[in-house]
Amino acid sequence: VPMGTRSVLCCPPVLLESVVVITWKIALRSQPLCTRAYKKETNQTIHTNCTDGRITWASRPDLSPHLQINAVAVSHDGMYTCEIVTSNGNFHNVYHLQVLVPPEANIFLRENKDLVVCEAVAGKPAAQISWMPEGHCVTKEEENSNGTVTVRSTCSYSDSNVSSVTCLVSHLTGNRSLPQVLASG
């Protein structure tokens, strides 16, 4: 799911007249299990360990059992389970939500213009970097405190007659092609 968007997670399709209890179990990384439940008989909603105000019922639970996440953030990565108890049986849907963050892509020359650096900054998941033509390259990943990853690839073309290179940044949110002219002689 792209970061910053609104996401609606759906429960199994059941007749609302037959519902006894609707329960959402939300397991986010580094958080206690959040439970949101609706009991039809008492028309009561119960929330346990649910501290993120952006995760709500999409509507009133007696009208729609779906869950809504407003302004999806990296912290919303996790497992979301809808369990519905009805007079006809129990039903459930499970979502493994992965939040996607597009990286910022940059290319520049460094150190006497012998080295070319390509970066994919703060992406989630980590981007892949490749080069055309291939050079003598070292690629490193750095995990950021917000759950994103910065990938930095440094290449040397000092022993070749290559006059320009292209860095290719591949990511689930889209691909970028970054050209760079190398310094001559």
C-alpha positions as CSV (number, residue, x, y, z in Angstrom):
1,V,0.0,0.0,0.0
2,P,1.5,3.4,-0.9
3,M,2.4,5.6,2.0
4,G,0.1,8.6,2.6
5,T,-3.0,6.9,0.9
6,R,-6.2,5.8,2.5
7,S,-6.7,2.0,2.7
8,V,-9.9,0.0,3.4
9,L,-9.5,-3.6,4.5
10,C,-12.6,-5.7,4.0
11,C,-14.1,-8.4,6.0
12,P,-15.6,-11.5,4.4
13,P,-18.9,-10.9,2.7
14,V,-21.7,-11.9,5.1
15,L,-25.2,-10.9,5.8
16,L,-25.1,-8.2,8.5
17,E,-28.4,-9.6,9.9
18,S,-26.6,-12.8,10.8
19,V,-23.6,-11.2,12.6
20,V,-23.0,-11.9,16.3
21,V,-19.5,-10.4,16.7
22,I,-17.1,-8.7,14.4
23,T,-13.4,-8.6,15.6
24,W,-10.4,-6.9,14.0
25,K,-7.0,-8.1,15.3
26,I,-4.2,-5.7,14.4
27,A,-0.6,-6.9,14.9
28,L,1.8,-4.0,14.1
29,R,5.5,-4.3,14.6
30,S,6.7,-3.4,18.1
31,Q,3.2,-2.8,19.3
32,P,0.9,-4.8,21.5
33,L,-2.0,-6.6,19.7
34,C,-4.8,-4.1,19.0
35,T,-8.3,-5.5,19.1
36,R,-11.4,-3.7,17.8
37,A,-14.7,-5.6,18.4
38,Y,-18.4,-5.0,17.8
39,K,-21.1,-7.0,19.6
40,K,-24.4,-6.8,17.7
41,E,-26.6,-7.9,20.6
42,T,-25.5,-4.9,22.8
43,N,-24.5,-2.6,19.9
44,Q,-21.2,-2.1,21.7
45,T,-17.7,-1.5,20.3
46,I,-14.7,-2.4,22.3
47,H,-11.1,-1.3,21.6
48,T,-8.1,-2.8,23.4
49,N,-4.5,-1.5,23.0
50,C,-5.6,0.6,20.0
51,T,-3.7,3.9,20.1
52,D,-3.4,4.9,16.5
53,G,-6.3,7.2,15.7
54,R,-5.8,6.7,11.9
55,I,-7.1,3.1,12.1
56,T,-10.9,3.2,12.4
57,W,-14.0,1.5,11.4
58,A,-14.7,2.5,7.7
59,S,-18.3,3.3,8.8
60,R,-20.4,2.4,11.8
61,P,-19.7,-1.3,12.5
62,D,-23.4,-2.1,12.4
63,L,-23.5,-0.9,8.8
64,S,-20.1,-2.1,7.6
65,P,-17.5,-4.3,9.2
66,H,-14.6,-2.9,7.2
67,L,-11.5,-1.2,8.6
68,Q,-10.0,2.0,7.3
69,I,-6.5,3.4,7.6
70,N,-6.2,7.1,7.0
71,A,-2.8,8.4,5.8
72,V,-1.0,5.1,5.7
73,A,2.4,5.3,7.4
74,V,5.4,3.0,7.7
75,S,4.1,2.2,11.2
76,H,1.0,0.5,9.7
77,D,3.1,-2.5,8.4
78,G,1.6,-5.6,10.0
79,M,-1.1,-8.3,10.0
80,Y,-4.7,-7.4,10.0
81,T,-7.3,-10.1,10.7
82,C,-11.1,-9.7,10.5
83,E,-13.0,-12.4,12.3
84,I,-16.8,-12.5,12.0
85,V,-19.0,-14.8,14.1
86,T,-22.4,-15.3,12.5
87,S,-25.4,-17.6,13.1
88,N,-24.2,-19.5,10.0
89,G,-20.5,-20.0,11.2
90,N,-17.3,-18.2,11.6
91,F,-15.5,-16.3,8.7
92,H,-12.1,-14.5,8.5
93,N,-9.9,-12.5,6.2
94,V,-6.2,-11.9,6.8
95,Y,-4.1,-9.1,5.3
96,H,-0.3,-8.8,5.5
97,L,0.0,-5.1,4.9
98,Q,3.3,-3.8,3.5
99,V,3.6,0.0,3.2
100,L,5.5,1.2,0.1
101,V,7.7,4.3,0.2
102,P,9.2,5.5,-3.0
103,P,12.9,6.4,-2.7
104,E,14.4,9.7,-3.7
105,A,17.0,8.9,-6.4
106,N,20.2,10.9,-6.9
107,I,23.4,10.6,-9.0
108,F,26.5,12.6,-8.7
109,L,30.3,12.6,-9.2
110,R,32.7,12.4,-6.3
111,E,36.5,12.6,-5.5
112,N,38.3,14.0,-8.5
113,K,35.4,12.9,-10.6
114,D,36.7,9.4,-10.7
115,L,33.8,7.9,-8.7
116,V,30.0,8.0,-9.6
117,V,27.5,7.7,-6.7
118,C,23.9,6.7,-7.2
119,E,21.5,6.8,-4.2
120,A,18.0,5.6,-3.5
121,V,17.2,7.4,-0.3
122,A,14.6,6.4,2.2
123,G,12.7,3.7,0.2
124,K,10.6,0.9,1.5
125,P,11.4,-1.8,0.7
126,A,15.0,-1.3,-0.3
127,A,15.5,-0.3,-3.9
128,Q,17.8,-2.2,-6.3
129,I,20.5,-0.3,-8.1
130,S,22.2,-1.4,-11.3
131,W,24.5,0.4,-13.8
132,M,24.9,0.7,-17.6
133,P,27.6,0.0,-18.4
134,E,28.7,-2.0,-15.4
135,G,31.7,-0.6,-13.5
136,H,33.7,-1.5,-10.4
137,C,31.0,-0.9,-7.9
138,V,30.3,-1.2,-4.2
139,T,26.7,-1.1,-3.1
140,K,25.7,-0.7,0.6
141,E,22.3,-0.6,2.4
142,E,21.6,1.6,5.5
143,E,18.5,1.1,7.6
144,N,17.0,4.4,8.7
145,S,15.3,4.8,12.1
146,N,11.8,5.3,10.4
147,G,11.8,1.8,8.8
148,T,13.0,2.9,5.3
149,V,16.3,1.9,3.7
150,T,18.9,4.0,1.8
151,V,20.9,2.2,-0.9
152,R,24.1,3.8,-2.1
153,S,26.2,2.4,-5.0
154,T,29.6,3.9,-5.7
155,C,31.3,3.0,-9.0
156,S,34.7,3.6,-10.5
157,Y,35.2,3.9,-14.3
158,S,38.7,5.3,-14.1
159,D,40.3,2.5,-16.1
160,S,37.8,2.6,-19.0
161,N,36.9,5.0,-21.8
162,V,33.4,5.3,-20.7
163,S,32.1,8.9,-21.2
164,S,28.7,8.5,-19.6
165,V,26.9,6.1,-17.4
166,T,23.3,5.4,-16.3
167,C,22.2,4.4,-12.9
168,L,19.0,2.3,-12.9
169,V,17.0,2.5,-9.6
170,S,14.3,-0.3,-9.5
171,H,11.6,-0.2,-6.8
172,L,8.0,-1.5,-6.4
173,T,6.7,2.0,-6.7
174,G,8.4,2.6,-10.0
175,N,11.8,2.7,-11.8
176,R,14.1,5.6,-12.5
177,S,16.9,6.0,-15.0
178,L,19.6,8.6,-14.0
179,P,22.3,9.5,-16.6
180,Q,25.7,11.0,-15.6
181,V,28.4,12.4,-17.9
182,L,31.8,11.5,-16.7
183,A,34.7,14.0,-16.7
184,S,37.0,13.5,-19.6
185,G,40.7,12.8,-19.1
